[in-house]
Amino acid sequence: MKIETFPVTYMSMPELRSFPIKVDSLIIASESLPSLDLEDLTKKHMTMNGQTVEYNYAVMKDGSIYKLRPEIYESNMAVMPNTLSVVLEGNFQAESLTVEQEKSLEDLSLLLVDKFSIPWNGILSTDDVIGTNKMGEYFTT
């Protein structure tokens, strides 16, 4: 599994935290778009939250994985304490994960579960967290 680092822009440099940090949850999310432009996503989130993209990782339809920001830094811990997040490319109201995307999500999830000792029941979708059906009928955790 290869993880590319996406060159993220910060409005202000985030304060990095020292390890060990307890991570309780891995949140799987979607922007509900058929394609995901990581540069546009970063700009959108910078406008919304004033710092940078909200997600730690992105998993694209072709199976490529991008690290979007450090796993642990101050603003992440303030907004969603003890949580990491992965955004998936795709609109799961209309399509399923690709085979490559599903494999990469599984590999990344296993890596993060192992690295941060995240409990298996801590792997959640945004629907699980906020009680919506934004992920769509074609996505299951």
Sequence and secondary structure as in RCSB ss.txt:
>XXXX:A:sequence
MKIETFPVTYMSMPELRSFPIKVDSLIIASESLPSLDLEDLTKKHMTMNGQTVEYNYAVMKDGSIYKLRPEIYES
NMAVMPNTLSVVLEGNFQAESLTVEQEKSLEDLSLLLVDKFSIPWNGILSTDDVIGTNKMGEYFTT
>XXXX:A:secstr
  EEE     SS   B  S     EEEEEE  BSS  HHHHHHHHHHHHSSS S SEEE TTS EEE S SSBHH
HHHHSTTEEEEEESB TTT    HHHHHHHHHHHHHHHHHHT  GGGEEEHHHHH    S TT   
